[in-house]
């Protein structure tokens, strides 16, 4: 029987806004668990632009996407939030009332939560992989075709074809070469969007004949019962060639979908969640939305705006979690109790 995890607040989304919400909730003694569909913490910052400089974070003249995530992780260390990665919330059941909310939440990973409040910080929704336009590719998914690396051991001693030219494709090429029987990287042109250092490392492996590099596009899969034997490809001159492999990793980027959130009974406006700007609560008491997934007059889709929204949402969450507590705002610079929580007193 699946054990039910009880918590004060379930945060959906482990991007920068969700991470800062952990901090704001932690200052108020509110326990949080965090669910994210990706296999790592950081949301778009870590997945799409880890090395891209960000210039509008207060106190940082410039910081990379990954640098921001690393700093936020250090900031929330005192509060012991628990993360549940590679999971997407699939079902939300209301158990409580408007004044005393309580929810049972299930994920596609069979995790069950019982939480007093839910804070949606899922960006534009859940990340879904962009699939290459290859006929009948679905028949090979999870058996031979994978859109993410969940466990490196899955690819041990296998012949792997990685398709793509960005950071994900290059990073996993470099990581799988020591594990796989043989790795082939294929891109539609001999020009890569990935970090230059990663490209240099890849080319060195090709020169040393430790992996293969092909220029072309996958057009057809061959195999039986979902098990790949080869991928038929087309080069830039229109000719065909085959790459023998029993595993394929296409990295064509990610797309954003609202996903199951659309079925939770929330009021929606063009796939965004309307909130009030006093507490950033949705149409369902106890469920909040902050960051890019919400909408209100004057909304700016900026990380710093999401930080502000998280701070105000945390104050209302506190009223649900501790209804009998007298709410008094305290500055972290002057409150000894807050400083102790942060480990600086």
C-alpha positions in Angstrom: 0.0 0.0 0.0 1.3 3.4 -1.0 2.2 5.6 2.0 0.6 9.0 2.1 3.0 11.9 2.6 1.5 14.6 4.8 2.7 18.2 4.4 1.6 21.8 4.9 2.2 22.8 1.3 2.9 21.0 -1.9 4.8 23.1 -4.4 4.4 22.0 -8.1 7.4 23.2 -10.0 11.1 23.2 -9.0 12.1 26.3 -11.0 13.4 29.5 -9.4 10.0 30.7 -8.3 9.1 27.4 -6.7 12.4 27.3 -4.9 12.0 30.8 -3.5 8.6 29.9 -2.3 10.3 27.1 -0.2 12.3 29.9 1.4 9.3 32.2 2.1 7.3 29.3 3.5 10.2 28.1 5.6 10.5 31.5 7.3 6.9 30.9 8.5 7.6 27.3 9.7 5.6 25.8 6.8 6.8 22.4 5.6 7.0 21.9 1.9 7.4 19.1 -0.6 8.2 19.9 -4.2 7.1 17.9 -7.3 8.6 18.5 -10.8 8.3 16.5 -14.0 11.9 17.1 -14.9 14.8 14.9 -13.7 16.6 17.8 -12.1 15.9 20.9 -10.1 15.8 24.2 -11.8 13.0 24.3 -14.3 13.7 26.3 -17.5 16.8 27.9 -16.0 18.5 24.6 -15.6 17.0 22.8 -18.6 16.9 25.4 -21.3 19.5 28.1 -20.5 21.8 27.0 -17.7 24.6 29.2 -19.1 22.5 32.1 -20.3 23.2 35.3 -18.3 20.2 36.9 -16.5 20.5 40.6 -15.7 17.4 41.6 -13.7 17.8 39.6 -10.5 18.2 42.2 -7.7 21.7 42.1 -6.1 23.2 40.2 -9.1 24.6 42.4 -11.9 24.6 39.2 -13.9 24.0 35.5 -13.0 23.6 32.5 -15.2 20.5 30.4 -15.1 22.3 27.5 -13.3 24.1 30.0 -11.0 20.7 31.4 -9.9 19.4 27.9 -9.1 22.6 27.0 -7.2 22.2 30.1 -5.0 18.5 29.4 -4.4 19.4 25.8 -3.3 21.9 27.2 -0.8 19.3 29.7 0.4 16.7 27.0 1.2 19.0 24.5 2.8 17.9 25.3 6.3 14.3 24.3 5.6 14.8 20.7 4.4 12.3 20.7 1.6 11.9 17.3 -0.1 11.9 17.0 -3.8 10.1 14.4 -6.0 11.5 14.6 -9.5 10.4 12.8 -12.6 6.9 13.0 -11.4 3.8 14.9 -12.6 0.7 15.6 -10.5 -2.0 13.6 -12.2 -4.9 14.0 -9.7 -6.1 16.5 -7.1 -9.0 15.6 -4.8 -10.5 18.2 -2.5 -11.1 16.8 1.1 -11.5 20.0 3.1 -13.6 23.2 3.1 -13.1 26.7 1.9 -11.9 27.8 5.3 -9.9 24.7 6.2 -8.6 23.3 2.9 -7.2 19.8 2.5 -6.2 18.0 -0.6 -5.2 14.5 -1.6 -2.7 14.7 -4.5 -1.5 11.8 -6.6 1.4 11.8 -9.2 2.1 9.6 -12.2 4.8 8.0 -10.1 2.2 6.7 -7.6 3.3 9.2 -4.9 0.3 10.3 -2.7 0.3 13.5 -0.7 -2.2 14.9 1.8 -1.6 18.6 1.9 -3.3 21.6 3.5 -2.3 23.9 0.5 -1.0 23.7 -3.0 1.2 26.2 -4.6 1.5 25.9 -8.4 4.8 27.3 -9.7 4.9 25.3 -12.9 6.0 28.0 -15.3 3.8 27.7 -18.4 2.8 24.2 -17.4 4.6 20.9 -17.6 7.5 20.3 -19.9 6.8 17.8 -22.6 9.5 16.6 -25.1 9.2 17.6 -28.8 9.1 14.4 -30.8 10.9 14.0 -34.1 8.5 13.6 -37.1 9.3 9.9 -37.5 6.4 7.5 -38.5 5.4 5.0 -35.8 8.0 6.3 -33.3 5.5 5.7 -30.4 5.8 1.9 -30.8 9.5 2.2 -29.8 9.1 4.6 -26.9 10.4 3.5 -23.5 11.7 0.3 -25.0 14.2 1.8 -27.4 13.4 5.5 -27.8 13.9 7.7 -24.8 13.4 11.5 -24.5 15.3 11.8 -21.3 18.0 9.9 -19.4 16.4 8.7 -16.1 19.1 6.2 -15.3 22.5 6.0 -17.0 22.6 2.2 -16.4 19.7 1.8 -18.9 22.2 2.4 -21.7 25.1 0.3 -20.4 26.6 -1.8 -23.2 24.1 -0.6 -25.7 24.6 1.0 -29.1 23.1 4.5 -28.7 22.1 7.0 -31.3 21.7 10.6 -29.9 20.0 13.1 -32.2 20.3 16.8 -31.6 22.8 19.7 -31.4 22.0 21.5 -28.2 23.4 21.2 -24.6 21.3 18.1 -23.7 22.5 16.2 -26.7 26.1 17.0 -26.2 26.0 16.5 -22.4 24.5 13.1 -22.7 26.9 12.1 -25.5 29.8 12.9 -23.3 28.3 11.1 -20.3 27.3 8.0 -22.2 30.5 7.3 -24.1 32.1 5.6 -21.1 29.0 3.5 -20.4 27.5 2.5 -23.8 28.9 0.0 -26.2 29.0 2.7 -28.9 27.6 6.2 -29.1 26.7 8.0 -32.4 25.8 11.6 -32.3 23.7 12.9 -35.3 22.8 16.5 -36.1 21.3 18.0 -39.3 24.4 20.2 -39.7 28.0 20.3 -38.5 27.3 23.3 -36.3 26.2 22.9 -32.7 24.3 25.2 -30.3 25.8 23.6 -27.2 28.5 25.0 -25.0 31.8 25.3 -27.0 33.7 23.3 -24.5 31.3 20.4 -24.8 31.6 20.6 -28.6 35.4 20.5 -28.4 35.2 17.4 -26.1 32.9 15.7 -28.5 35.1 16.3 -31.5 38.1 15.0 -29.5 36.3 11.8 -28.9 35.5 11.5 -32.6 39.1 12.0 -33.5 40.1 9.3 -31.0 37.5 7.0 -32.6 35.7 6.6 -29.2 32.4 7.7 -30.8 30.8 8.5 -34.2 29.5 11.8 -35.6 26.9 11.8 -38.4 25.4 14.7 -40.3 21.8 14.0 -41.3 18.2 13.5 -40.1 16.4 10.4 -38.9 13.6 9.4 -41.2 12.6 5.8 -40.3 13.0 3.3 -37.5 13.7 -0.4 -38.1 13.1 -3.2 -35.5 10.5 -5.5 -34.1 8.2 -5.3 -31.0 9.5 -1.9 -30.0 13.2 -3.0 -30.2 15.3 -0.9 -32.5 17.9 -2.6 -34.8 18.7 0.5 -36.9 17.7 4.0 -37.8 17.4 5.0 -41.4 18.7 8.5 -42.0 18.9 11.0 -44.8 22.0 13.1 -45.5 22.0 16.7 -46.8 22.4 15.5 -50.4 19.3 13.3 -50.2 21.1 10.0 -49.8 20.2 7.4 -47.2 22.3 5.7 -44.7 21.6 3.4 -41.7 22.9 3.7 -38.1 22.9 0.4 -36.3 21.6 1.0 -32.7 19.3 -0.5 -30.1 18.6 2.8 -28.3 17.8 6.3 -29.6 17.8 9.6 -27.6 16.2 12.4 -29.7 16.8 15.8 -28.0 14.6 18.2 -30.0 13.8 20.5 -27.1 10.8 20.9 -24.9 7.3 22.3 -25.2 5.1 23.6 -22.5 1.6 22.1 -21.9 -0.8 22.9 -19.1 -1.4 19.2 -18.8 -3.5 17.7 -16.0 -3.8 21.2 -14.3 -6.6 21.9 -16.8 -8.7 19.2 -15.1 -8.4 20.4 -11.5 -11.5 22.6 -11.5 -9.6 25.9 -11.6 -10.8 28.9 -13.5 -8.6 29.3 -16.6 -8.0 32.1 -19.0 -6.3 31.0 -22.2 -4.4 28.2 -20.4 -3.3 30.6 -17.6 -4.7 30.7 -14.1 -6.3 33.9 -12.9 -5.3 35.0 -9.4 -6.0 38.0 -7.2 -2.9 40.1 -6.5 -3.5 40.3 -2.7 -2.6 36.7 -2.1 -2.2 35.0 -5.5 -4.9 32.5 -4.7 -6.8 30.7 -7.5 -10.6 30.2 -7.7 -10.1 27.2 -5.4 -9.4 28.2 -1.8 -6.0 26.8 -0.7 -4.6 26.5 -4.2 -2.2 29.3 -5.2 -0.5 30.0 -8.5 2.7 32.1 -8.9 5.1 32.7 -11.8 4.5 32.4 -15.5 1.4 30.1 -15.0 -0.8 32.8 -13.5 -2.4 35.9 -15.0 -3.7 39.2 -13.6 -3.9 42.8 -14.9 -0.4 44.2 -15.4 1.3 40.8 -15.2 5.0 40.7 -16.1 6.5 37.3 -16.8 9.7 37.9 -15.0 11.5 35.8 -12.4 11.6 38.7 -10.0 7.9 39.2 -10.3 7.4 35.5 -9.3 9.6 36.0 -6.2 7.2 38.8 -5.1 4.2 36.7 -5.8 5.6 33.8 -3.8 6.2 36.1 -0.8 2.6 37.2 -0.7 1.2 33.8 -1.3 3.2 32.4 1.6 1.5 34.9 4.0 -2.0 33.5 3.0 -0.7 29.9 3.2 0.3 30.6 6.8 -3.3 31.6 7.6 -4.5 28.2 6.4 -1.7 26.2 8.0 -1.8 28.1 11.3 -5.3 29.5 11.6 -4.9 30.4 15.3 -1.5 32.0 15.0 -1.4 35.8 15.3 0.2 37.0 12.1 3.0 39.5 12.6 5.4 40.5 9.8 9.1 40.4 10.8 12.2 41.6 8.9 14.9 38.9 8.6 17.4 41.7 9.5 15.8 42.3 12.9 14.2 39.1 14.0 16.4 36.8 16.1 14.1 33.8 15.5 14.3 34.2 11.7 18.0 34.5 11.9 18.3 31.3 13.8 16.3 29.5 11.2 18.7 30.8 8.6 21.7 29.7 10.7 23.1 33.2 11.1 22.1 34.1 14.7 
